[in-house]
Amino acid sequence: MSEEIQRAGLLVRSVAKILDFIIIAAAIEILPKAGFLAGLTYLLVGDGLFGGRSLGKKLIGLRVISLETYKPCSFKESILRNSTLAVGYLFYKVIWIGWIFILFAIIFEFIILIGSKDGMRIGDEIAKTIVIEQPRPQEGEG
């Protein structure tokens, strides 16, 4: 890759993921019967949208790329990297146990992310992806 990549920091990644969870919660509320599946689908494939950007990442200016090719995250890589969160999401319907499980999954991923020298969570390790800051166009650029 010719230009230097800037890995995204913990704060901006967290804000982007919170925005994605808000979108998932909205889907559940707006579409009571199909919202759960719509939310699960978005959680799994969201990072494969818009050239490696979920809506939350797009709003914040982040992109998920492959560590091997430096190309935007594919749908397959998105499913792999978000499978750990999706398991927790699947269990959230089970009263108490589900909420405890999803909370544990999020906290566990967060601890791994903080402790990683490369700023990678388990999902990034599985899918061989990283989250980078998307350079903003300079004034006068298209």
N, CA and C atoms as a LAMMPS dump frame, in Angstrom:
ITEM: TIMESTEP
0
ITEM: NUMBER OF ATOMS
426
ITEM: BOX BOUNDS ff ff ff
-5.0000000000000000e+02 5.0000000000000000e+02
-5.0000000000000000e+02 5.0000000000000000e+02
-5.0000000000000000e+02 5.0000000000000000e+02
ITEM: ATOMS id mol type element x y z
1 1 1 N 0.863 -1.179 0
2 1 2 C 0 0 0
3 1 3 C 0.897 1.225 0
4 2 1 N 0.651 2.128 -0.926
5 2 2 C 1.557 3.248 -1.112
6 2 3 C 1.465 4.301 -0.01
7 3 1 N 0.283 4.557 0.488
8 3 2 C 0.15 5.566 1.538
9 3 3 C 0.119 4.901 2.907
10 4 1 N 0.559 5.633 3.895
11 4 2 C 0.573 5.124 5.272
12 4 3 C -0.856 5.056 5.802
13 5 1 N -1.199 3.906 6.391
14 5 2 C -2.542 3.771 6.952
15 5 3 C -2.539 4.243 8.398
16 6 1 N -3.635 4.847 8.807
17 6 2 C -3.803 5.327 10.174
18 6 3 C -4.851 4.462 10.848
19 7 1 N -4.401 3.618 11.779
20 7 2 C -5.349 2.77 12.502
21 7 3 C -6.275 3.642 13.335
22 8 1 N -7.53 3.225 13.38
23 8 2 C -8.533 3.978 14.134
24 8 3 C -8.353 3.751 15.624
25 9 1 N -8.556 4.79 16.394
26 9 2 C -8.44 4.706 17.844
27 9 3 C -9.669 4.086 18.489
28 10 1 N -9.508 3.748 19.743
29 10 2 C -10.558 3.08 20.506
30 10 3 C -11.823 3.933 20.613
31 11 1 N -11.679 5.216 20.868
32 11 2 C -12.843 6.085 21.051
33 11 3 C -13.689 6.166 19.782
34 12 1 N -13.073 6.444 18.649
35 12 2 C -13.853 6.578 17.411
36 12 3 C -14.466 5.245 16.996
37 13 1 N -13.756 4.15 17.241
38 13 2 C -14.32 2.827 16.946
39 13 3 C -15.531 2.555 17.827
40 14 1 N -15.431 2.935 19.092
41 14 2 C -16.548 2.727 20.021
42 14 3 C -17.762 3.558 19.617
43 15 1 N -17.539 4.808 19.239
44 15 2 C -18.642 5.673 18.814
45 15 3 C -19.316 5.09 17.569
46 16 1 N -18.528 4.628 16.615
47 16 2 C -19.091 4.034 15.397
48 16 3 C -19.922 2.797 15.724
49 17 1 N -19.443 1.955 16.636
50 17 2 C -20.179 0.736 17.002
51 17 3 C -21.457 1.088 17.756
52 18 1 N -21.407 2.114 18.604
53 18 2 C -22.621 2.556 19.3
54 18 3 C -23.662 3.027 18.286
55 19 1 N -23.224 3.777 17.272
56 19 2 C -24.149 4.212 16.221
57 19 3 C -24.756 3.007 15.506
58 20 1 N -23.947 1.995 15.238
59 20 2 C -24.465 0.778 14.605
60 20 3 C -25.483 0.076 15.5
61 21 1 N -25.223 0.024 16.803
62 21 2 C -26.178 -0.602 17.724
63 21 3 C -27.481 0.202 17.804
64 22 1 N -27.392 1.524 17.663
65 22 2 C -28.606 2.349 17.626
66 22 3 C -29.432 2.005 16.385
67 23 1 N -28.762 1.805 15.262
68 23 2 C -29.452 1.412 14.025
69 23 3 C -30.132 0.055 14.208
70 24 1 N -29.436 -0.883 14.847
71 24 2 C -30.005 -2.209 15.102
72 24 3 C -31.223 -2.098 16.017
73 25 1 N -31.104 -1.299 17.08
74 25 2 C -32.225 -1.118 18.011
75 25 3 C -33.419 -0.481 17.303
76 26 1 N -33.152 0.458 16.403
77 26 2 C -34.233 1.097 15.649
78 26 3 C -34.936 0.08 14.755
79 27 1 N -34.165 -0.794 14.126
80 27 2 C -34.765 -1.832 13.274
81 27 3 C -35.684 -2.729 14.09
82 28 1 N -35.254 -3.078 15.285
83 28 2 C -36.065 -3.941 16.153
84 28 3 C -37.367 -3.242 16.545
85 29 1 N -37.292 -1.95 16.833
86 29 2 C -38.482 -1.2 17.251
87 29 3 C -39.424 -0.913 16.084
88 30 1 N -38.867 -0.557 14.94
89 30 2 C -39.684 -0.171 13.787
90 30 3 C -40.342 -1.389 13.135
91 31 1 N -39.613 -2.483 13.072
92 31 2 C -40.108 -3.707 12.433
93 31 3 C -40.203 -4.818 13.475
94 32 1 N -41.231 -4.808 14.307
95 32 2 C -41.28 -5.752 15.43
96 32 3 C -41.069 -7.216 15.054
97 33 1 N -41.65 -7.674 13.964
98 33 2 C -41.525 -9.088 13.611
99 33 3 C -40.224 -9.392 12.872
100 34 1 N -39.827 -8.519 11.969
101 34 2 C -38.632 -8.768 11.16
102 34 3 C -37.407 -8.029 11.686
103 35 1 N -37.596 -7.143 12.653
104 35 2 C -36.5 -6.308 13.138
105 35 3 C -35.332 -7.075 13.714
106 36 1 N -35.621 -8.164 14.433
107 36 2 C -34.547 -8.961 15.025
108 36 3 C -33.638 -9.521 13.934
109 37 1 N -34.24 -10.098 12.886
110 37 2 C -33.438 -10.653 11.786
111 37 3 C -32.757 -9.556 10.976
112 38 1 N -33.447 -8.428 10.786
113 38 2 C -32.829 -7.306 10.08
114 38 3 C -31.621 -6.797 10.861
115 39 1 N -31.765 -6.696 12.18
116 39 2 C -30.649 -6.261 13.021
117 39 3 C -29.489 -7.236 12.983
118 40 1 N -29.792 -8.531 13.037
119 40 2 C -28.745 -9.556 12.968
120 40 3 C -28.02 -9.492 11.631
121 41 1 N -28.787 -9.347 10.556
122 41 2 C -28.182 -9.254 9.221
123 41 3 C -27.269 -8.039 9.134
124 42 1 N -27.748 -6.884 9.611
125 42 2 C -26.93 -5.672 9.581
126 42 3 C -25.672 -5.84 10.429
127 43 1 N -25.818 -6.438 11.607
128 43 2 C -24.663 -6.658 12.479
129 43 3 C -23.61 -7.502 11.769
130 44 1 N -24.039 -8.547 11.081
131 44 2 C -23.095 -9.452 10.421
132 44 3 C -22.462 -8.843 9.172
133 45 1 N -23.247 -8.237 8.29
134 45 2 C -22.714 -7.789 6.998
135 45 3 C -22.427 -6.293 6.931
136 46 1 N -22.743 -5.542 7.98
137 46 2 C -22.62 -4.086 7.952
138 46 3 C -21.256 -3.564 7.546
139 47 1 N -20.188 -4.218 8.001
140 47 2 C -18.846 -3.733 7.662
141 47 3 C -18.467 -4.032 6.215
142 48 1 N -19.268 -4.817 5.518
143 48 2 C -19.035 -5.08 4.101
144 48 3 C -19.767 -4.098 3.197
145 49 1 N -20.589 -3.241 3.784
146 49 2 C -21.322 -2.236 3.012
147 49 3 C -20.433 -1.035 2.704
148 50 1 N -20.818 -0.272 1.715
149 50 2 C -20.183 1.019 1.41
150 50 3 C -18.655 0.945 1.372
151 51 1 N -18.116 -0.085 0.745
152 51 2 C -16.659 -0.195 0.634
153 51 3 C -15.969 -0.373 1.967
154 52 1 N -16.492 -1.276 2.798
155 52 2 C -15.861 -1.568 4.084
156 52 3 C -16.305 -0.671 5.22
157 53 1 N -17.494 -0.076 5.082
158 53 2 C -17.962 0.845 6.122
159 53 3 C -19.417 0.573 6.47
160 54 1 N -19.661 0.227 7.721
161 54 2 C -21.04 0.194 8.21
162 54 3 C -21.517 1.642 8.244
163 55 1 N -22.801 1.847 8.467
164 55 2 C -23.294 3.228 8.537
165 55 3 C -22.601 4.009 9.647
166 56 1 N -22.402 3.365 10.807
167 56 2 C -21.709 4.032 11.909
168 56 3 C -20.29 4.425 11.53
169 57 1 N -19.576 3.515 10.89
170 57 2 C -18.201 3.814 10.472
171 57 3 C -18.182 4.885 9.385
172 58 1 N -19.151 4.839 8.483
173 58 2 C -19.214 5.847 7.422
174 58 3 C -19.43 7.24 8.02
175 59 1 N -20.327 7.336 8.999
176 59 2 C -20.593 8.626 9.639
177 59 3 C -19.375 9.164 10.385
178 60 1 N -18.6 8.282 10.979
179 60 2 C -17.439 8.691 11.774
180 60 3 C -16.184 8.845 10.913
181 61 1 N -16.174 8.244 9.73
182 61 2 C -15.011 8.347 8.851
183 61 3 C -14.02 7.212 9.038
184 62 1 N -14.538 6.002 9.255
185 62 2 C -13.684 4.824 9.422
186 62 3 C -13.954 3.834 8.302
187 63 1 N -13.01 2.924 8.111
188 63 2 C -13.154 1.879 7.103
189 63 3 C -12.486 0.616 7.629
190 64 1 N -13.08 -0.537 7.329
191 64 2 C -12.479 -1.822 7.67
192 64 3 C -11.817 -2.349 6.406
193 65 1 N -10.535 -2.723 6.533
194 65 2 C -9.817 -3.26 5.375
195 65 3 C -9.185 -4.601 5.726
196 66 1 N -8.89 -5.359 4.691
197 66 2 C -8.212 -6.64 4.853
198 66 3 C -6.744 -6.397 5.153
199 67 1 N -6.201 -7.138 6.109
200 67 2 C -4.769 -7.035 6.41
201 67 3 C -3.921 -7.613 5.292
202 68 1 N -4.484 -8.534 4.524
203 68 2 C -3.719 -9.209 3.479
204 68 3 C -3.689 -8.425 2.173
205 69 1 N -4.813 -7.802 1.811
206 69 2 C -4.897 -7.127 0.513
207 69 3 C -5.02 -5.607 0.622
208 70 1 N -5.317 -5.106 1.799
209 70 2 C -5.588 -3.683 2.041
210 70 3 C -6.799 -3.184 1.256
211 71 1 N -7.631 -4.112 0.795
212 71 2 C -8.878 -3.752 0.12
213 71 3 C -9.988 -3.658 1.165
214 72 1 N -11.072 -2.937 0.833
215 72 2 C -12.186 -2.841 1.783
216 72 3 C -12.709 -4.214 2.194
217 73 1 N -13.191 -4.286 3.396
218 73 2 C -13.74 -5.508 3.977
219 73 3 C -14.852 -6.072 3.09
220 74 1 N -14.786 -7.365 2.816
221 74 2 C -15.832 -8.036 2.04
222 74 3 C -16.958 -8.468 2.975
223 75 1 N -18.052 -8.937 2.394
224 75 2 C -19.156 -9.44 3.219
225 75 3 C -18.706 -10.655 4.027
226 76 1 N -17.893 -11.51 3.432
227 76 2 C -17.388 -12.695 4.146
228 76 3 C -16.553 -12.269 5.351
229 77 1 N -15.643 -11.319 5.145
230 77 2 C -14.812 -10.834 6.25
231 77 3 C -15.669 -10.147 7.314
232 78 1 N -16.695 -9.412 6.875
233 78 2 C -17.595 -8.75 7.819
234 78 3 C -18.309 -9.774 8.692
235 79 1 N -18.791 -10.846 8.074
236 79 2 C -19.469 -11.903 8.837
237 79 3 C -18.5 -12.54 9.821
238 80 1 N -17.274 -12.821 9.378
239 80 2 C -16.277 -13.425 10.269
240 80 3 C -15.95 -12.504 11.439
241 81 1 N -15.699 -11.218 11.158
242 81 2 C -15.26 -10.312 12.223
243 81 3 C -16.374 -9.971 13.198
244 82 1 N -17.616 -10.071 12.77
245 82 2 C -18.729 -9.726 13.654
246 82 3 C -19.448 -10.938 14.227
247 83 1 N -18.96 -12.125 13.926
248 83 2 C -19.615 -13.343 14.423
249 83 3 C -19.586 -13.424 15.949
250 84 1 N -18.534 -12.924 16.566
251 84 2 C -18.465 -12.969 18.031
252 84 3 C -19.559 -12.109 18.658
253 85 1 N -19.846 -10.965 18.064
254 85 2 C -20.919 -10.102 18.567
255 85 3 C -22.289 -10.674 18.207
256 86 1 N -22.382 -11.321 17.053
257 86 2 C -23.658 -11.892 16.613
258 86 3 C -24.115 -13.016 17.533
259 87 1 N -23.179 -13.791 18.064
260 87 2 C -23.546 -14.862 18.993
261 87 3 C -24.223 -14.254 20.222
262 88 1 N -23.661 -13.197 20.747
263 88 2 C -24.28 -12.51 21.88
264 88 3 C -25.639 -11.944 21.518
265 89 1 N -25.75 -11.388 20.324
266 89 2 C -27.016 -10.827 19.855
267 89 3 C -28.094 -11.909 19.768
268 90 1 N -27.72 -13.09 19.319
269 90 2 C -28.683 -14.193 19.215
270 90 3 C -29.247 -14.583 20.579
271 91 1 N -28.412 -14.485 21.609
272 91 2 C -28.841 -14.878 22.944
273 91 3 C -29.599 -13.783 23.692
274 92 1 N -29.612 -12.565 23.153
275 92 2 C -30.215 -11.464 23.907
276 92 3 C -31.712 -11.658 24.128
277 93 1 N -32.368 -12.436 23.296
278 93 2 C -33.806 -12.698 23.46
279 93 3 C -34.107 -13.54 24.701
280 94 1 N -33.119 -14.308 25.17
281 94 2 C -33.325 -15.131 26.359
282 94 3 C -33.208 -14.216 27.578
283 95 1 N -34.285 -14.088 28.33
284 95 2 C -34.316 -13.149 29.456
285 95 3 C -33.151 -13.41 30.401
286 96 1 N -32.505 -12.381 30.842
287 96 2 C -31.371 -12.347 31.764
288 96 3 C -30.143 -13.038 31.205
289 97 1 N -30.239 -14.299 30.883
290 97 2 C -29.058 -15.026 30.396
291 97 3 C -28.546 -14.375 29.118
292 98 1 N -29.463 -14.04 28.227
293 98 2 C -29.069 -13.411 26.972
294 98 3 C -28.4 -12.068 27.176
295 99 1 N -28.98 -11.245 28.044
296 99 2 C -28.397 -9.93 28.312
297 99 3 C -27.032 -10.056 28.97
298 100 1 N -26.908 -10.992 29.889
299 100 2 C -25.612 -11.216 30.536
300 100 3 C -24.597 -11.698 29.509
301 101 1 N -25.013 -12.589 28.622
302 101 2 C -24.109 -13.128 27.61
303 101 3 C -23.634 -12.043 26.654
304 102 1 N -24.557 -11.213 26.155
305 102 2 C -24.15 -10.171 25.211
306 102 3 C -23.271 -9.129 25.898
307 103 1 N -23.582 -8.803 27.153
308 103 2 C -22.744 -7.873 27.9
309 103 3 C -21.343 -8.452 28.08
310 104 1 N -21.263 -9.734 28.417
311 104 2 C -19.976 -10.406 28.563
312 104 3 C -19.208 -10.389 27.24
313 105 1 N -19.892 -10.673 26.131
314 105 2 C -19.23 -10.694 24.821
315 105 3 C -18.66 -9.321 24.474
316 106 1 N -19.429 -8.267 24.725
317 106 2 C -18.964 -6.913 24.418
318 106 3 C -17.791 -6.529 25.316
319 107 1 N -17.899 -6.813 26.609
320 107 2 C -16.806 -6.492 27.537
321 107 3 C -15.551 -7.277 27.179
322 108 1 N -15.709 -8.558 26.859
323 108 2 C -14.567 -9.397 26.495
324 108 3 C -13.873 -8.851 25.245
325 109 1 N -14.657 -8.511 24.212
326 109 2 C -14.081 -7.939 22.988
327 109 3 C -13.366 -6.622 23.301
328 110 1 N -13.953 -5.798 24.167
329 110 2 C -13.381 -4.508 24.537
330 110 3 C -12.041 -4.7 25.249
331 111 1 N -11.982 -5.655 26.183
332 111 2 C -10.734 -5.928 26.911
333 111 3 C -9.651 -6.41 25.953
334 112 1 N -10.011 -7.298 25.049
335 112 2 C -9.048 -7.79 24.057
336 112 3 C -8.561 -6.631 23.197
337 113 1 N -9.468 -5.761 22.777
338 113 2 C -9.112 -4.61 21.952
339 113 3 C -8.14 -3.691 22.679
340 114 1 N -8.411 -3.406 23.948
341 114 2 C -7.531 -2.535 24.733
342 114 3 C -6.153 -3.166 24.902
343 115 1 N -6.112 -4.471 25.137
344 115 2 C -4.852 -5.159 25.376
345 115 3 C -4.056 -5.49 24.129
346 116 1 N -4.65 -5.315 22.968
347 116 2 C -3.976 -5.664 21.718
348 116 3 C -2.996 -4.57 21.316
349 117 1 N -1.769 -4.97 21.042
350 117 2 C -0.779 -3.969 20.618
351 117 3 C -1.119 -3.388 19.248
352 118 1 N -1.874 -4.148 18.451
353 118 2 C -2.258 -3.682 17.122
354 118 3 C -3.661 -3.09 17.081
355 119 1 N -4.324 -2.985 18.246
356 119 2 C -5.673 -2.434 18.292
357 119 3 C -6.695 -3.308 17.591
358 120 1 N -6.547 -4.62 17.741
359 120 2 C -7.449 -5.556 17.069
360 120 3 C -8.274 -6.328 18.092
361 121 1 N -9.571 -6.472 17.806
362 121 2 C -10.408 -7.31 18.651
363 121 3 C -10.399 -8.721 18.071
364 122 1 N -11.036 -9.657 18.761
365 122 2 C -11.026 -11.049 18.307
366 122 3 C -11.57 -11.165 16.887
367 123 1 N -12.647 -10.45 16.599
368 123 2 C -13.226 -10.494 15.257
369 123 3 C -12.241 -10.065 14.187
370 124 1 N -11.407 -9.056 14.486
371 124 2 C -10.379 -8.63 13.533
372 124 3 C -9.339 -9.724 13.329
373 125 1 N -8.969 -10.389 14.411
374 125 2 C -7.997 -11.484 14.313
375 125 3 C -8.549 -12.613 13.444
376 126 1 N -9.817 -12.983 13.67
377 126 2 C -10.438 -14.074 12.913
378 126 3 C -10.513 -13.735 11.425
379 127 1 N -10.966 -12.527 11.109
380 127 2 C -11.171 -12.127 9.715
381 127 3 C -9.922 -11.535 9.07
382 128 1 N -8.871 -11.309 9.867
383 128 2 C -7.645 -10.667 9.375
384 128 3 C -7.961 -9.291 8.768
385 129 1 N -8.616 -8.46 9.605
386 129 2 C -8.979 -7.106 9.193
387 129 3 C -8.489 -6.097 10.222
388 130 1 N -8.432 -4.839 9.809
389 130 2 C -8.142 -3.736 10.721
390 130 3 C -9.105 -2.597 10.411
391 131 1 N -9.315 -1.732 11.386
392 131 2 C -10.151 -0.55 11.192
393 131 3 C -9.213 0.637 11.072
394 132 1 N -9.397 1.395 9.999
395 132 2 C -8.531 2.55 9.756
396 132 3 C -9.367 3.817 9.678
397 133 1 N -8.691 4.934 9.879
398 133 2 C -9.341 6.222 9.677
399 133 3 C -9.34 6.505 8.189
400 134 1 N -10.482 6.924 7.688
401 134 2 C -10.612 7.247 6.272
402 134 3 C -10.138 8.676 6.074
403 135 1 N -9.093 8.888 5.264
404 135 2 C -8.616 10.261 5.067
405 135 3 C -9.714 11.158 4.506
406 136 1 N -9.808 12.343 5.055
407 136 2 C -10.788 13.318 4.572
408 136 3 C -10.203 14.022 3.344
409 137 1 N -11.04 14.299 2.329
410 137 2 C -10.532 15.033 1.165
411 137 3 C -10.073 16.431 1.575
412 138 1 N -8.97 16.865 1.012
413 138 2 C -8.464 18.212 1.272
414 138 3 C -9.32 19.22 0.511
415 139 1 N -9.304 20.472 0.961
416 139 2 C -10.067 21.504 0.262
417 139 3 C -9.588 21.59 -1.171
418 140 1 N -10.54 21.656 -2.084
419 140 2 C -10.204 21.738 -3.495
420 140 3 C -10.132 20.383 -4.172
421 141 1 N -10.106 19.28 -3.375
422 141 2 C -10.097 17.944 -3.962
423 141 3 C -11.525 17.497 -4.177
424 142 1 N -11.747 16.659 -5.2
425 142 2 C -13.058 16.152 -5.583
426 142 3 C -13.748 15.487 -4.521
